[in-house]
């Protein structure tokens, strides 16, 4: 889509989200009679892209992107957290009110969905799927009059500045345990430390030790903490690789992370 329209834009990103959603919907239609549970499968989606010194962040659901930038004015801290995405989680009052306003005839609507936007979750988007007898027999039907969840992303556009140092992209399993500020302070180290810190906090809440959690098998672990995926992009390293600290126009490739990003020398 970017090639067709001569570059990256909000419209290009929304078209990509829509195409992904449509492809999954076609898959569900083809598979429903064989595997009806596929209509209940869904995922959050978080996308980041840089073009001509402009950062685009788009998301569905409650995965989150947070920017760490150098604190020039605040002498008490070296880095400041700036949230770049919207949490589409019904636990957030604004999101909950948005969903309720779309369903004035159903006061219990927020009970059926944890997030208000996602890829998939077709059973919360297509009433005809809920009415399908095969899905009702094997799936997870809910009384659906209209779509509860959408695939319309929130998109943020932000010009990159010299003080911008790194980006954290992470699933909600991390943000359930750490604040934005705690995360950017830890990333002064590496991504692995973020996961370690989140697991330590999850263990503390359940009155367990970190080693106890590591020994719990996958199926049971979801009762202790959600999945945790973290990606850290170091913008400052990327910027210094070009003259005058500016990003090369139309640069495509990877950014440079510290050599110890996958180091085993963090506190295990």
C-alpha positions as CSV (number, residue, x, y, z in Angstrom):
1,X,0.0,0.0,0.0
2,X,2.9,2.4,0.8
3,X,4.4,1.7,-2.7
4,X,1.0,2.3,-4.3
5,X,0.4,5.6,-2.6
6,X,4.0,6.9,-2.8
7,X,4.9,6.6,0.9
8,X,3.7,5.9,4.4
9,X,0.6,7.6,5.7
10,X,-2.3,7.1,8.2
11,X,-4.4,5.9,5.3
12,X,-1.8,3.3,4.2
13,X,-1.6,2.0,7.8
14,X,-5.4,1.7,8.1
15,X,-5.6,-0.1,4.8
16,X,-3.0,-2.6,6.0
17,X,-5.0,-3.2,9.2
18,X,-8.2,-3.6,7.2
19,X,-6.6,-6.0,4.8
20,X,-5.3,-8.2,7.6
21,X,-8.7,-8.3,9.2
22,X,-10.4,-9.2,5.9
23,X,-7.9,-12.0,5.2
24,X,-8.6,-13.5,8.7
25,X,-12.4,-13.2,8.1
26,X,-12.0,-15.1,4.9
27,X,-10.1,-17.8,6.8
28,X,-12.8,-18.0,9.4
29,X,-15.5,-18.5,6.7
30,X,-13.5,-21.2,5.1
31,X,-12.8,-23.0,8.4
32,X,-15.9,-22.5,10.4
33,X,-17.5,-25.9,9.7
34,X,-14.3,-27.7,10.5
35,X,-12.9,-25.6,13.3
36,X,-15.7,-23.3,14.7
37,X,-13.5,-22.2,17.6
38,X,-11.5,-20.1,15.1
39,X,-14.2,-17.5,15.2
40,X,-13.3,-16.9,18.9
41,X,-9.6,-16.4,18.1
42,X,-8.3,-12.8,18.2
43,X,-5.2,-10.7,18.8
44,X,-4.1,-7.3,19.8
45,X,-2.0,-5.6,17.1
46,X,0.7,-3.0,17.6
47,X,2.6,-1.4,14.7
48,X,5.4,1.1,14.6
49,X,7.1,2.6,11.5
50,X,9.5,5.4,10.8
51,X,9.5,7.4,7.5
52,X,11.3,10.6,6.9
53,X,12.0,11.3,10.6
54,X,8.3,10.8,11.4
55,X,7.2,8.0,13.7
56,X,3.8,6.3,13.1
57,X,2.3,4.1,15.9
58,X,-1.0,2.2,15.3
59,X,-2.7,-0.2,17.6
60,X,-5.7,-2.4,18.3
61,X,-6.2,-3.7,21.9
62,X,-4.0,-3.1,24.9
63,X,-0.5,-3.8,23.8
64,X,1.4,-0.5,24.3
65,X,4.2,1.6,22.8
66,X,6.1,3.9,25.1
67,X,8.9,6.3,24.1
68,X,11.8,7.0,26.4
69,X,13.3,10.5,25.9
70,X,16.1,12.3,27.6
71,X,15.0,14.5,30.5
72,X,16.6,17.8,29.7
73,X,14.7,19.8,32.3
74,X,14.0,17.4,35.1
75,X,17.2,16.9,37.1
76,X,15.7,14.2,39.2
77,X,15.5,11.6,36.4
78,X,17.5,10.9,33.2
79,X,14.7,9.6,31.1
80,X,11.0,10.5,30.7
81,X,8.2,8.1,29.6
82,X,5.8,9.2,26.8
83,X,3.0,6.8,25.9
84,X,2.4,6.6,22.2
85,X,-0.6,4.3,21.9
86,X,-4.2,4.0,23.3
87,X,-5.2,1.1,25.5
88,X,-8.4,-0.3,24.1
89,X,-9.3,-2.1,27.3
90,X,-12.7,-1.9,28.9
91,X,-11.0,-1.5,32.3
92,X,-10.2,2.1,31.1
93,X,-13.2,4.2,32.0
94,X,-13.1,6.2,28.7
95,X,-13.1,3.0,26.6
96,X,-15.8,1.4,28.7
97,X,-18.0,4.5,28.2
98,X,-17.3,4.4,24.5
99,X,-18.5,0.8,24.2
100,X,-21.6,1.4,26.4
101,X,-22.5,4.4,24.3
102,X,-22.5,2.3,21.2
103,X,-24.8,-0.2,22.9
104,X,-27.4,1.8,24.9
105,X,-29.8,-1.1,24.8
106,X,-27.4,-3.5,26.5
107,X,-26.0,-2.5,29.9
108,X,-24.0,-5.8,30.2
109,X,-22.1,-5.3,26.9
110,X,-18.7,-4.8,28.5
111,X,-18.9,-8.3,30.0
112,X,-18.4,-9.9,26.6
113,X,-15.1,-8.3,25.6
114,X,-12.0,-7.4,27.4
115,X,-10.7,-5.1,24.6
116,X,-12.8,-2.9,22.3
117,X,-10.6,-3.4,19.2
118,X,-8.7,-6.3,17.8
119,X,-7.8,-8.4,14.8
120,X,-10.1,-11.4,14.7
121,X,-12.6,-12.1,17.5
122,X,-15.1,-12.6,14.6
123,X,-17.8,-13.9,17.0
124,X,-17.8,-10.4,18.6
125,X,-18.1,-8.7,15.2
126,X,-20.4,-10.7,13.0
127,X,-23.9,-11.5,14.3
128,X,-24.3,-14.1,11.6
129,X,-21.5,-16.2,13.1
130,X,-23.2,-16.2,16.4
131,X,-26.4,-17.4,14.7
132,X,-24.6,-20.2,12.9
133,X,-25.8,-23.5,14.6
134,X,-22.4,-25.1,14.2
135,X,-20.7,-22.3,16.0
136,X,-23.3,-22.3,18.7
137,X,-22.7,-25.9,19.3
138,X,-18.9,-25.8,19.6
139,X,-18.0,-22.2,20.0
140,X,-18.6,-19.5,22.6
141,X,-21.8,-17.7,21.5
142,X,-22.9,-14.4,23.1
143,X,-26.2,-12.5,22.6
144,X,-25.0,-10.2,19.8
145,X,-27.1,-7.6,18.0
146,X,-24.2,-5.7,16.4
147,X,-20.4,-5.6,16.5
148,X,-18.9,-5.3,20.0
149,X,-15.3,-5.1,18.8
150,X,-13.8,-3.3,15.8
151,X,-10.6,-3.4,13.8
152,X,-10.3,0.3,13.4
153,X,-6.8,1.3,14.7
154,X,-5.8,4.3,16.7
155,X,-2.9,6.0,14.9
156,X,-0.4,8.5,16.4
157,X,2.0,10.5,14.3
158,X,5.1,12.1,16.0
159,X,8.1,13.8,14.5
160,X,11.3,12.3,16.0
161,X,13.4,14.7,18.1
162,X,17.1,14.5,19.1
163,X,16.2,13.7,22.7
164,X,14.2,10.6,21.7
165,X,16.2,7.6,22.9
166,X,14.3,4.4,22.6
167,X,10.9,2.8,22.0
168,X,9.3,0.0,24.0
169,X,6.7,-2.2,22.2
170,X,5.2,-4.7,24.7
171,X,2.1,-6.8,25.2
172,X,-0.3,-6.1,28.1
173,X,1.4,-8.8,30.2
174,X,4.2,-6.3,30.8
175,X,2.0,-3.3,31.5
176,X,-0.1,-5.1,34.0
177,X,3.0,-5.3,36.2
178,X,5.0,-2.2,35.4
179,X,4.2,1.5,34.8
180,X,5.4,3.4,31.8
181,X,7.9,5.2,34.0
182,X,9.3,2.0,35.6
183,X,9.7,0.5,32.1
184,X,11.7,3.3,30.6
185,X,14.0,3.4,33.7
186,X,14.7,-0.3,33.4
187,X,15.4,0.0,29.7
188,X,18.4,2.0,30.6
189,X,19.4,-1.6,30.8
190,X,17.9,-4.1,28.3
191,X,14.6,-5.7,27.3
192,X,15.4,-8.9,29.2
193,X,15.4,-6.9,32.4
194,X,11.9,-5.7,31.6
195,X,10.6,-9.2,31.5
196,X,12.5,-10.1,34.7
197,X,11.0,-7.1,36.5
198,X,7.5,-7.9,35.3
199,X,7.8,-11.6,36.4
200,X,9.2,-10.6,39.8
201,X,6.2,-8.3,40.3
202,X,3.7,-11.1,39.2
203,X,5.4,-13.5,41.6
204,X,5.2,-11.0,44.5
205,X,1.5,-10.5,43.9
206,X,0.9,-14.2,44.1
207,X,3.3,-14.6,47.1
208,X,5.6,-16.7,45.0
209,X,9.3,-16.6,44.2
210,X,10.6,-15.9,40.7
211,X,12.0,-19.4,40.4
212,X,8.6,-20.8,41.4
213,X,7.0,-19.1,38.4
214,X,9.6,-20.3,36.0
215,X,8.8,-23.9,37.0
216,X,5.0,-23.5,36.4
217,X,3.9,-25.1,33.1
218,X,2.4,-22.9,30.4
219,X,-1.2,-23.7,30.7
220,X,-1.3,-22.9,34.4
221,X,0.9,-19.8,34.1
222,X,-1.8,-17.8,32.5
223,X,-3.6,-17.8,35.9
224,X,-0.5,-16.1,37.3
225,X,0.4,-13.6,34.5
226,X,-0.5,-12.8,30.9
227,X,1.9,-13.4,28.0
228,X,4.8,-11.0,28.0
229,X,6.5,-9.9,24.8
230,X,8.9,-7.0,24.7
231,X,10.8,-5.3,21.8
232,X,13.1,-2.3,22.4
233,X,14.2,-0.1,19.6
234,X,17.2,2.3,20.3
235,X,16.5,5.5,18.3
236,X,19.5,7.4,19.6
237,X,22.0,4.8,18.3
238,X,20.2,4.9,14.9
239,X,20.3,8.7,14.7
240,X,24.0,9.0,15.5
241,X,24.9,6.8,12.6
242,X,24.0,9.6,10.2
243,X,25.6,13.1,9.6
244,X,24.5,15.8,12.0
245,X,22.5,13.3,14.0
246,X,19.7,13.3,11.5
247,X,17.9,10.3,10.1
248,X,18.7,9.5,6.4
249,X,15.7,10.2,4.2
250,X,13.8,7.1,3.2
251,X,16.1,4.9,5.2
252,X,15.0,1.3,5.3
253,X,16.7,-1.2,7.6
254,X,17.3,-2.0,11.2
255,X,18.4,0.3,14.0
256,X,21.5,-0.5,16.1
257,X,20.9,-1.8,19.6
258,X,23.6,-2.1,22.3
259,X,25.8,-5.1,22.0
260,X,24.4,-6.6,25.2
261,X,20.7,-6.6,24.2
262,X,20.6,-10.4,24.6
263,X,23.2,-10.6,27.2
264,X,23.1,-13.3,29.8
265,X,24.9,-11.1,32.3
266,X,21.7,-9.5,33.6
267,X,20.6,-10.5,37.1
268,X,19.0,-13.9,36.6
